Amino acid sequence: MDVYALYGPSGTGKSSSALELAHKHKISAIIDDGLLIYKGRKVAGTSAKYERTTVQAVKRAIFFYKDHAQEVRKAIHEYEIERILLLGTSRKMVNRIADALELGPISKYIAIEDIRSSSEIKAALYTRRTAGKHVIPIPYIQVEQDFFRRLIARGKKFFSAKKEVIGETTIVQPDFGGGRVHVTEHVLRKLITLSCRDMQEVTNMTKIHVMLNDLPFVSLEVHLNVPRGTPLRQVAQEIHHRIYDAYVRHLNLELDTINITIGKLTMPDA
């Protein structure tokens, strides 16, 4: 059996990336948080996200319970799986999973940083910290909703280059997630205006839109008052730099796109 492993810290987007990675490498099965997922469907196991405490969740994810490990080993044999992808928070964790399921040595290790950009990872971490949302790479209909005390929502479908559905995700909020820190949209916009408040060229910032799902995105319109001959591109670049730096400093988020429109321009007479 060919055993692949995708590893990285919790909340960095491993489950969201697993379906596309498996399709790329023609991997038919995925092990994620205690589940065996075969061709996009849950076929065995119990998700660690159903557990009530973090300790129980970790034990479930590494197949600490013998009956759980036996159930998944049996299904792997019955489905005659030849290529499988293991998900874990570290190389040590995926090695423990491989041992518990008696899969043999891992042939290829893939770090989350190898397949996702820094801005994507930080956006995923921000969503995990502020909303406590976890992704399970199985369809909505297969999730036992009674296990969750909060939100269960449909995630998204993943398509191949030929527009074929290769998998579907579901978003959940487990009981073991703990508290949340919510940053309102007003604060997200305020960070932008405050970042440029000491720029004499900027008289107003309007139509500010912030989207932090997937690739973090900001768009806004600025009103400028500059002397004749001022390079507008340089002013826009300074605004861009200040906004980007403010989000990194205060939220540890790298904005992937910052679209700036100059909506009003005043050039006073000399």
C-alpha positions in Angstrom: 0.0 0.0 0.0 1.2 3.5 -0.8 0.8 5.7 2.3 0.8 9.5 2.0 0.7 11.9 5.0 -0.3 15.6 5.1 0.7 17.3 8.4 0.5 20.7 9.9 -0.8 22.5 13.0 -4.5 22.4 13.9 -6.6 24.9 12.0 -4.2 25.4 9.0 -6.6 23.9 6.4 -5.5 20.3 6.2 -9.1 18.9 5.9 -10.0 21.5 3.3 -6.9 20.6 1.3 -7.2 16.9 1.6 -9.8 16.2 -1.2 -7.9 18.1 -3.9 -4.5 16.6 -2.8 -6.0 13.1 -2.9 -7.4 13.7 -6.4 -4.1 15.0 -7.6 -2.2 11.9 -6.4 -5.1 9.5 -7.3 -5.5 8.6 -3.7 -8.9 6.9 -3.0 -8.9 7.0 0.8 -8.3 9.5 3.5 -7.9 9.1 7.3 -8.9 12.4 9.0 -9.6 12.8 12.7 -10.7 9.1 13.2 -12.7 8.7 10.0 -12.0 6.5 7.0 -13.2 8.4 3.9 -13.3 6.4 0.7 -14.0 8.1 -2.6 -15.4 11.1 -0.8 -17.8 9.2 1.5 -17.4 8.2 5.1 -17.2 4.4 5.3 -15.8 3.6 8.8 -14.7 5.2 12.0 -15.9 8.0 14.3 -14.8 11.6 14.0 -12.7 13.0 16.9 -14.8 16.2 16.4 -17.7 14.3 18.1 -15.7 14.0 21.4 -16.5 16.2 24.4 -12.9 17.0 25.5 -9.6 17.7 23.8 -8.0 14.7 25.4 -10.7 12.4 24.1 -10.5 14.0 20.7 -6.7 13.4 20.4 -7.2 9.7 21.5 -9.8 9.3 18.9 -7.7 10.9 16.1 -4.7 8.6 16.8 -6.9 5.4 17.0 -6.1 4.9 20.7 -9.2 2.8 21.2 -8.8 -0.7 20.0 -12.3 -1.3 18.7 -12.1 1.9 16.7 -8.8 0.9 15.1 -10.1 -2.6 14.4 -13.2 -1.2 12.7 -11.1 1.0 10.3 -8.5 -1.7 9.7 -11.2 -4.1 8.6 -12.8 -1.5 6.3 -9.4 -0.7 4.7 -9.0 -4.4 3.9 -12.6 -4.9 2.7 -12.4 -1.9 0.3 -9.0 -3.2 -1.0 -7.5 0.3 -0.6 -4.1 0.6 -2.3 -3.3 4.3 -1.7 -4.3 6.3 1.4 -3.7 9.8 2.8 -3.2 10.3 6.5 -3.9 13.7 8.1 -2.2 14.8 11.4 -0.8 17.8 13.2 2.8 16.4 13.0 5.0 13.7 11.5 4.9 12.0 14.9 1.1 11.9 14.9 0.7 10.5 11.3 3.4 7.9 12.2 1.3 6.8 15.2 -1.8 6.6 13.0 0.0 4.5 10.5 1.2 2.1 13.3 -2.2 1.9 14.9 -3.8 0.9 11.6 -0.9 -1.3 10.6 -0.4 0.4 7.3 3.3 0.0 7.1 5.8 2.9 6.6 4.7 6.2 5.1 6.1 6.7 1.6 5.6 10.4 1.2 5.3 13.2 3.8 3.7 16.5 2.7 3.7 19.6 4.9 0.7 22.0 4.7 3.1 24.8 3.9 4.0 22.9 0.7 0.5 23.1 -0.7 -1.0 26.3 0.8 0.3 29.8 0.9 1.1 31.7 4.0 -2.0 33.9 3.6 -4.3 30.9 3.2 -2.9 29.3 6.3 -3.2 32.4 8.4 -6.7 33.0 7.1 -7.6 29.4 8.1 -6.1 29.9 11.6 -8.0 33.2 12.0 -11.3 31.4 11.2 -10.5 28.6 13.7 -9.6 31.1 16.5 -12.5 33.5 16.0 -15.3 31.2 14.9 -14.2 27.8 16.1 -15.1 26.2 12.8 -13.8 22.8 11.8 -14.0 21.1 8.4 -14.9 17.5 7.9 -14.2 16.2 4.3 -17.5 14.4 4.0 -20.9 15.5 2.7 -23.3 17.3 5.0 -25.8 14.4 5.0 -23.3 12.0 6.5 -22.6 14.1 9.6 -24.4 13.0 12.8 -25.8 16.4 13.7 -27.0 15.5 17.2 -23.3 15.4 18.4 -22.9 19.1 17.9 -24.3 21.8 20.1 -23.7 24.6 17.7 -23.5 25.3 14.0 -23.3 22.6 11.3 -23.3 24.0 7.8 -22.6 22.8 4.3 -19.1 23.5 3.3 -18.4 23.4 -0.4 -18.0 20.9 -3.3 -14.6 20.4 -4.9 -14.3 19.9 -8.6 -11.7 18.5 -10.9 -10.3 20.3 -14.0 -13.0 18.4 -15.9 -15.8 19.8 -13.6 -16.3 16.5 -11.9 -17.3 16.5 -8.2 -14.3 15.0 -6.3 -15.6 15.6 -2.8 -17.6 17.7 -0.4 -16.9 19.3 3.0 -19.1 20.0 6.1 -18.4 22.8 8.7 -18.9 22.0 12.4 -18.2 23.5 15.8 -17.2 20.8 18.3 -17.9 20.9 22.0 -14.2 20.9 22.9 -13.4 24.1 21.1 -13.6 26.4 24.2 -14.3 30.2 24.0 -14.3 32.4 21.0 -12.9 35.9 20.2 -15.1 37.6 17.7 -13.8 40.6 15.7 -16.7 42.6 14.2 -16.8 43.9 10.7 -16.8 47.4 12.1 -13.4 46.7 13.8 -12.0 45.2 10.6 -12.9 48.3 8.7 -11.6 50.6 11.5 -8.2 48.9 11.2 -8.0 50.1 7.6 -9.0 53.7 8.3 -6.7 54.0 11.4 -3.7 52.6 9.4 -3.8 55.7 7.2 -5.1 58.4 9.5 -1.8 60.3 9.6 -1.4 60.3 5.8 -2.1 64.0 4.8 -3.0 62.9 1.2 -5.9 60.8 2.4 -9.1 62.8 3.2 -11.6 59.9 3.3 -11.9 56.2 2.9 -15.3 54.7 1.8 -16.9 51.5 0.4 -14.6 49.4 2.6 -15.3 45.7 2.1 -13.4 42.9 3.9 -13.7 39.2 3.2 -11.6 36.8 5.3 -12.8 33.4 3.9 -10.3 31.4 1.9 -7.9 34.1 0.5 -8.3 37.3 2.6 -9.5 40.2 0.5 -10.0 44.0 1.1 -11.4 46.6 -1.3 -11.9 50.3 -0.7 -12.3 53.7 -2.2 -10.0 56.6 -1.2 -10.4 60.3 -1.6 -7.1 62.1 -2.1 -5.8 65.7 -1.8 -2.4 66.0 -3.3 -0.2 68.7 -4.9 0.0 68.7 -8.7 2.6 66.3 -10.0 2.3 63.8 -7.1 2.8 60.2 -8.3 -0.6 58.6 -7.4 0.7 55.1 -7.7 3.2 55.8 -4.9 0.4 57.1 -2.7 -1.7 54.0 -3.4 1.3 51.8 -2.7 1.8 53.5 0.7 -1.9 52.9 1.6 -1.6 49.3 0.5 1.5 48.8 2.7 -0.1 50.4 5.7 -3.3 48.3 5.5 -1.3 45.1 4.9 1.0 45.8 7.9 -2.0 46.6 10.2 -3.7 43.3 9.5 -0.4 41.4 10.1 0.4 43.3 13.3 -3.1 43.2 14.9 -4.7 40.0 13.5 -1.7 37.9 12.2 -3.4 37.9 8.8 -1.7 38.3 5.5 -4.1 39.9 3.1 -3.9 38.2 -0.3 -5.5 41.1 -2.3 -6.0 44.8 -1.5 -7.9 46.6 -4.2 -7.7 50.4 -4.0 -9.9 52.7 -6.1 -9.2 56.5 -6.2 -12.8 57.8 -6.2 -12.1 61.5 -5.7 -9.0 63.5 -6.4 -8.3 67.1 -5.4 -5.3 69.1 -6.5 -5.2 72.5 -5.0 -3.7 75.4 -6.9 -0.1 76.1 -6.0 
